[in-house]
Amino acid sequence: MNVSEADLVRRARLRLGLGVGLAITALLALAGGISYAVLVRGQEATIQRELAWGAANGTVPGPPACSWVFWYERGAFLGANTPPPPGLPVRADAELVAATGRPHDSRLTRDGTRYYVHTERQGDRVVQVVFDARFQLADRRHLLFAFTLAALVGLLAAVVTGVLVGRHAVAPLVEALARQRRFVADASHELRTPIAQVHTRAQLLARRVAARPPDTRDLVRLVASTRRLGEIVDELLLSARLSAAPDGLPAVGPVDLTALATDAVAAESDLAAEQGQTITLATPGGPLLVAGIESALRRVFSELLANALAHLPAGGRIAVTVRRTDAAEVVVQDTGAGFDQADAERIFDRFHRGADAGERRHGLGLALIREVVTSHGGSITASGAPGHGATFTVRLPALGVAPRHPWRRHPWRRHHRTETPVLWRA
């Protein structure tokens, strides 16, 4: 399982654990909220009963230090059952009730507590009852603290439990990814040999009947079809090979980009000449070594040239340049149809096909190039314009050049951090 797949599995486990934790926390919060509301409602009802009883009887049955009764008559308070705290009684409430005759309730918050004040007329006098709710407020704080602590402990326990359960729940996903990888590798290995045999036999048959033009057209199409099928299998095999090496690139060694470019240009020159096209190669710096897989990097050159030839008209030109700057750089520039610069990133998507791709490509070529290049710690960019050709630039860490990030063990290894695609999807 490669890095992208491992990240996907870890994220799935974490999300499952968090989901379970949040669900349990929400249930605890709901239970706490209901309990708190019931407590507050009961306390408020009790306080109102005590205030009403005190106003009717002139005394409060609660603790003496938490309740007071004041009598207001002829613009003055007559006294209280016990000495009140500062700010009590509330003269404004008493004057209002004395003027209107209607009962009045208010609340006063000070000194870290809350006072419930009830004022009403009793005959010729006004009675004001005050209740100190400090003990009720303390009960509320204790309840909130207990439920908060329970919610935190529950969240932690739920997340741990969810992650452990997630290992079993995500196991089918891990198995499916492993089966996908095995399918691609097995299909590639099993199909390569028979496809190569069919391609070889078709070529031999085409040469034997070359004197009969009516028959050769179908055979040429057969050869082209088997060649395209072989390219797809090679791409699948290379992609599986790169993804199956989480600890580094397999068979890494020094690779000469100049030699690979020379071989690729020589292999495509005859085909280009038949179509009136020209391929030139410039290697101003001579041999240029990078660390990597020779077969994979060879595929980069062949795929870039094949892509350029597919979009090149008769008489077109392709210029290949291999040079050393601050890194090993390969530039493939053509005078073909080009593309809209807005699609410069989309053309590297898997299974993306341009408007004029025809039947040649099956959507893996440029995507595979990017996978190979990024697996070697490099980058690839594309630029172009409709009708003015395209330019592809590949940059790889050159041997003998200090890596950009010296703390990395392998400066050429940097996995392409995207989710692994389903390779066999059409």
C-alpha positions in Angstrom: 0.0 0.0 0.0 1.5 3.3 -1.0 1.6 6.6 0.9 -1.6 8.0 -0.6 -3.5 4.8 0.3 -2.1 4.8 3.8 -3.2 8.4 4.3 -6.6 7.6 2.9 -7.0 4.7 5.4 -5.7 6.8 8.4 -8.1 9.6 7.5 -11.0 7.2 7.3 -10.2 5.7 10.7 -9.8 9.1 12.3 -13.1 10.4 10.8 -14.9 7.4 12.0 -13.5 7.8 15.5 -14.3 11.5 15.6 -17.8 10.8 14.3 -18.4 8.3 17.2 -16.9 10.7 19.7 -19.0 13.6 18.5 -22.1 11.6 18.5 -21.6 10.5 22.2 -20.6 14.0 23.1 -23.8 15.4 21.5 -25.8 12.9 23.5 -24.1 13.9 26.8 -24.6 17.5 26.0 -28.3 16.9 25.3 -28.7 15.0 28.6 -26.7 17.8 30.4 -28.8 20.5 28.9 -32.1 18.8 29.8 -30.8 18.2 33.4 -29.7 21.8 33.7 -33.0 23.1 32.4 -35.0 20.9 34.9 -32.8 22.1 37.7 -33.1 25.8 36.9 -36.9 25.4 36.4 -37.3 23.7 39.8 -35.1 26.3 41.5 -37.0 29.2 40.0 -40.3 27.7 41.1 -39.0 27.2 44.6 -37.7 30.8 44.8 -41.0 32.2 43.6 -43.0 30.2 46.2 -40.7 31.4 49.0 -41.0 35.0 47.8 -44.8 34.8 47.6 -45.0 33.1 51.1 -42.8 35.7 52.6 -44.8 38.6 51.2 -48.0 37.1 52.5 -46.7 36.1 56.0 -44.0 38.8 56.6 -41.2 36.2 57.0 -39.3 33.8 54.8 -38.9 30.1 55.8 -35.5 29.8 54.3 -32.1 30.5 56.0 -32.1 33.9 57.7 -28.8 34.9 56.0 -30.3 34.4 52.5 -33.6 36.2 52.8 -34.9 39.5 54.0 -38.3 41.2 54.4 -38.6 45.0 54.3 -41.7 47.2 55.0 -42.1 50.5 53.1 -44.4 53.1 54.5 -44.7 56.9 54.1 -41.5 57.1 52.0 -39.3 55.1 54.3 -38.4 51.5 55.0 -39.2 50.4 58.6 -36.5 47.7 58.9 -35.6 44.1 58.2 -35.5 40.8 59.9 -31.7 40.7 59.5 -29.1 43.3 58.4 -29.2 43.3 54.5 -26.2 43.5 52.2 -25.3 46.8 50.5 -27.8 47.9 47.8 -30.9 46.5 49.6 -33.7 47.2 49.9 -34.5 48.5 46.4 -36.2 51.8 46.9 -37.2 52.3 43.3 -39.3 49.1 43.2 -41.0 50.1 46.5 -41.9 53.5 45.2 -43.2 52.1 41.9 -45.5 49.6 43.7 -46.6 52.3 46.1 -47.6 54.5 43.2 -49.2 51.9 40.9 -50.4 49.3 43.4 -49.3 46.5 41.1 -46.7 43.8 42.2 -43.3 44.0 40.8 -40.4 41.5 40.4 -36.8 42.3 39.7 -33.4 40.7 39.9 -30.2 42.3 41.2 -26.7 40.8 40.5 -23.8 41.9 42.6 -21.0 40.4 44.7 -21.0 37.2 42.8 -24.6 36.3 43.6 -28.1 37.1 42.4 -30.9 38.6 44.4 -34.6 38.0 43.6 -36.7 40.9 44.7 -40.5 40.7 45.0 -42.4 43.8 45.9 -46.2 44.1 46.5 -48.8 46.1 48.4 -50.1 44.8 51.7 -52.9 47.1 52.9 -51.5 50.5 53.5 -47.9 49.3 53.4 -45.6 47.9 50.7 -43.7 44.7 51.5 -40.5 43.8 49.7 -39.0 40.3 50.0 -35.4 39.6 48.8 -34.0 36.1 48.3 -30.3 35.4 47.9 -29.8 32.6 45.3 -26.1 32.0 45.9 -26.6 28.4 46.9 -28.8 27.7 43.8 -26.2 29.3 41.5 -23.5 27.1 43.1 -25.6 24.0 42.4 -25.9 25.1 38.8 -22.1 25.6 38.4 -21.4 22.2 40.0 -23.8 20.5 37.5 -22.3 22.3 34.5 -18.8 21.3 35.7 -19.8 17.7 36.2 -21.4 17.4 32.8 -18.5 19.2 31.1 -16.0 16.8 32.6 -18.2 13.8 31.7 -18.4 15.1 28.1 -14.7 15.5 27.8 -14.0 12.0 29.2 -16.7 10.6 27.1 -15.3 12.3 24.0 -11.8 10.9 24.6 -13.1 7.4 25.3 -15.4 7.5 22.3 -12.6 8.7 19.9 -10.2 6.0 21.1 -13.0 3.4 20.8 -14.0 4.7 17.4 -10.4 4.5 16.1 -10.1 0.9 17.4 -13.5 0.0 15.8 -12.4 1.9 12.7 -9.5 -0.5 12.1 -12.0 -3.3 11.6 -14.5 -1.1 9.7 -11.9 0.2 7.3 -10.3 -3.2 6.8 -12.5 -3.9 3.7 -11.2 -0.7 2.1 -7.6 -1.7 2.7 -8.3 -5.2 1.3 -10.0 -3.6 -1.8 -7.0 -1.4 -2.4 -4.6 -4.3 -2.1 -6.7 -6.3 -4.5 -6.7 -3.5 -7.0 -3.0 -3.3 -6.9 -2.6 -7.0 -7.3 -5.1 -7.0 -10.2 -3.1 -4.3 -12.1 0.2 -6.1 -11.5 -1.1 -9.5 -12.4 -3.0 -8.4 -15.4 0.1 -6.5 -16.7 2.4 -9.5 -16.2 0.0 -12.0 -17.7 -0.8 -9.9 -20.8 2.6 -8.6 -21.8 3.9 -11.8 -23.3 0.8 -12.8 -25.4 0.4 -9.2 -26.6 4.1 -9.1 -27.7 3.7 -12.4 -29.5 0.6 -11.2 -31.4 2.3 -8.0 -32.3 5.4 -9.8 -33.6 3.3 -12.3 -35.7 1.2 -9.5 -37.1 4.4 -7.6 -38.2 5.8 -10.8 -39.9 2.5 -11.4 -41.6 2.3 -7.8 -42.8 5.8 -8.1 -44.4 4.9 -11.4 -46.2 1.8 -10.0 -47.9 3.4 -6.6 -48.6 3.0 -7.3 -52.3 -0.8 -7.4 -51.9 -1.9 -3.9 -50.9 -5.6 -4.8 -50.4 -4.6 -7.1 -47.5 -2.0 -5.0 -45.9 -4.3 -2.2 -44.7 -6.1 -4.5 -42.3 -2.8 -5.9 -41.1 -1.4 -2.4 -40.5 -4.4 -1.6 -38.4 -3.9 -4.9 -36.5 -0.3 -3.9 -35.8 -1.3 -0.5 -34.7 -4.0 -1.8 -32.4 -1.7 -4.4 -30.8 0.9 -1.7 -30.3 -1.6 0.6 -28.5 -2.7 -2.3 -26.3 0.9 -3.1 -25.4 1.4 0.6 -24.5 -1.5 0.5 -22.1 -0.2 -2.7 -20.4 3.3 -1.1 -20.1 1.8 1.9 -18.5 -0.3 -0.1 -16.0 2.8 -2.2 -15.1 5.0 0.8 -14.5 2.3 2.6 -12.5 1.9 -0.5 -10.3 5.6 -0.9 -10.0 6.0 2.7 -8.7 3.1 2.5 -6.3 4.3 -0.8 -4.8 7.5 0.6 -3.4 6.6 2.7 -0.3 10.1 2.7 1.0 11.8 4.0 -2.1 12.1 3.6 -5.8 12.9 0.0 -6.9 16.2 -0.7 -8.7 17.4 2.9 -8.3 20.7 3.6 -10.1 22.5 6.3 -12.1 20.7 7.0 -15.3 22.1 9.0 -18.2 19.3 11.3 -19.6 21.4 12.2 -22.6 21.6 8.5 -23.6 17.9 8.0 -23.1 17.1 11.0 -25.2 19.4 9.8 -27.9 17.8 6.4 -28.0 14.2 7.8 -28.0 14.9 10.3 -30.8 16.5 7.5 -32.9 13.6 5.2 -32.3 11.0 7.8 -33.5 13.0 9.4 -36.3 12.1 6.9 -39.0 8.4 7.2 -38.2 8.7 11.0 -38.2 10.5 11.0 -41.5 7.8 8.9 -43.2 5.3 11.7 -42.2 7.6 14.5 -43.2 8.3 15.5 -39.7 11.7 16.4 -38.1 13.1 15.6 -34.7 16.2 17.3 -33.4 18.3 16.7 -30.3 20.5 19.1 -28.4 22.7 18.0 -25.6 25.0 20.9 -24.8 26.3 19.5 -21.6 27.0 16.0 -22.6 26.1 13.1 -20.3 23.7 14.1 -17.6 23.2 11.6 -14.7 20.2 11.3 -12.4 19.2 8.7 -9.8 16.2 6.6 -10.8 14.7 3.7 -12.7 16.0 3.5 -16.2 12.9 1.9 -17.7 10.6 4.4 -16.1 12.7 7.4 -17.3 12.9 5.9 -20.7 9.2 5.8 -20.8 9.1 9.5 -20.1 11.1 10.3 -23.2 9.1 7.9 -25.4 5.8 9.1 -24.2 6.7 12.8 -24.6 7.8 12.1 -28.2 4.8 10.0 -29.0 2.5 12.7 -27.6 4.3 15.4 -29.7 4.1 13.3 -32.9 0.4 12.6 -32.4 -0.3 16.3 -32.5 2.2 17.3 -35.1 1.2 18.0 -38.7 3.2 17.0 -41.8 6.3 19.2 -42.0 6.2 19.9 -38.3 9.3 19.9 -36.0 10.1 18.6 -32.6 13.1 19.9 -30.6 14.5 17.9 -27.7 17.0 19.5 -25.3 18.8 17.9 -22.4 20.7 20.3 -20.3 22.0 21.0 -16.8 20.8 24.1 -14.9 20.3 24.0 -11.2 18.8 20.5 -11.9 18.7 18.1 -14.8 16.3 19.5 -17.4 14.6 18.0 -20.4 12.6 20.2 -22.8 10.4 18.8 -25.6 9.1 21.5 -27.9 6.9 21.0 -30.9 5.2 23.0 -33.6 1.9 21.1 -33.4 -1.6 21.9 -32.6 -0.9 23.1 -29.1 -3.5 23.5 -26.4 -5.3 26.1 -24.3 -3.0 27.2 -21.4 -6.0 26.9 -19.1 -5.8 23.1 -19.6 -2.1 22.9 -18.7 -2.9 21.0 -15.5 -5.8 19.0 -16.8 -3.8 17.3 -19.6 -1.9 15.4 -16.8 -5.2 14.0 -15.4 -5.7 10.3 -15.8 -7.9 9.3 -18.7 -8.0 12.9 -19.9 -8.2 13.1 -23.7 -7.8 16.1 -25.8 -10.2 17.1 -28.5 -8.0 15.7 -31.3 -6.6 12.7 -29.4 -8.4 10.2 -31.7 -7.8 6.6 -30.9 -4.1 6.7 -30.1 -4.2 7.5 -26.4 -6.2 5.9 -23.6 -5.7 8.6 -20.9 -2.7 7.2 -19.1 0.3 8.6 -21.0 0.9 12.1 -19.6 -0.6 11.1 -16.2 2.0 8.3 -16.1 4.8 10.7 -17.0 3.9 13.0 -14.0 3.7 10.0 -11.7 7.2 8.8 -12.8 8.7 12.3 -12.6 7.2 13.1 -9.1 8.3 9.7 -7.9 11.8 10.7 -8.8 11.5 14.0 -6.9 11.1 16.1 -10.0 8.4 18.1 -11.7 6.9 18.5 -15.1 5.1 21.5 -16.6 3.4 22.2 -19.9 2.9 25.4 -21.8 1.4 26.1 -25.2 -1.3 27.9 -27.2 -3.8 26.7 -29.8 -2.1 26.5 -33.2 1.4 27.4 -31.8 2.7 24.1 -30.5 3.4 22.9 -27.0 6.5 22.7 -24.7 6.9 20.2 -21.9 9.7 20.7 -19.3 10.9 18.0 -17.0 13.1 18.8 -14.1 14.9 16.1 -12.0 17.6 16.3 -9.3 20.9 15.8 -11.0 23.6 13.6 -9.4 26.3 15.9 -8.0 23.9 18.7 -7.3 22.9 19.5 -3.7 19.2 18.6 -3.2 16.8 21.4 -2.5 15.8 19.8 0.8 19.0 18.2 2.2 17.2 16.7 5.2 15.5 14.2 3.0 17.1 10.8 2.8 16.4 10.4 -0.9 16.1 13.8 -2.6 14.7 12.1 -5.8 11.9 10.4 -3.9 8.7 12.4 -3.4 5.4 10.6 -3.8 2.7 12.3 -5.7 0.3 12.9 -2.8 -3.1 12.4 -4.5 -5.6 9.6 -4.0 -4.7 6.5 -5.9 -7.1 6.3 -8.9 -8.9 3.3 -10.1 -6.7 2.4 -13.0 -9.1 0.1 -14.9 -12.0 2.6 -15.0 -12.8 3.7 -18.6 
